[in-house]
Amino acid sequence: MSSTLPRIQFLSSSLWKLVPYIPFNHDLTRPSQIAIISTTVGTSLILFSSLLRRFMLRALLGYQGWLYDEVKKRSIKTTIWGVTFFDFY
């Protein structure tokens, strides 16, 4: 429990630094500020992760080295590509 407390405090203090950037923040109650901050951070993380996933998929599907492998023999690079592709997607 005590090992997670510093991480939570760091995250909390980092998120509260975003409050001055909320429009009309002096008129909002604390629960409203929390809702706006959490919605903004959550949406940003979802967008970032979906873009990262999209670029990873594009990079993985761009690999065409398997076309030139012998039948019944896979190269190490093709095996790593297959494991990476099927583990992530």
Residue, then its C-alpha position, 0 to 999 in steps of 0.5 A: m500500500s505504501s509503495t503505491l501512494p507516491r505514484i498516486q500523489f504524483l499522478s494526482s498533483s500532475l492532473w490538478k495542474l490542468v485545472p487553470y486550463i479549464p475554461f470558466n474553472h472559477d465557476l465550477t465545483r470541485p466534482s465538475q472539475i474532476a469530471i472534466i479533467s478525467t474525461t479529457v485525460g481519458t479521451s486523450l489516452i484512448l486517442f493516443s492508444s488507437l493511433l499507436r495501434r493503427f501505426m503498429l498495424r500498418a507497420l506489421l502489415g507492410y512486411q512482405g518478407w514471408l512472400y519470399d520464404e521457402v515452402k514449409k520453412r520460415s525465417i526467424k524474421t517471419t516467425i517474429w513478425g507472426v508472433t508479434f502480429f498475433d499477440f497484439y492483434 
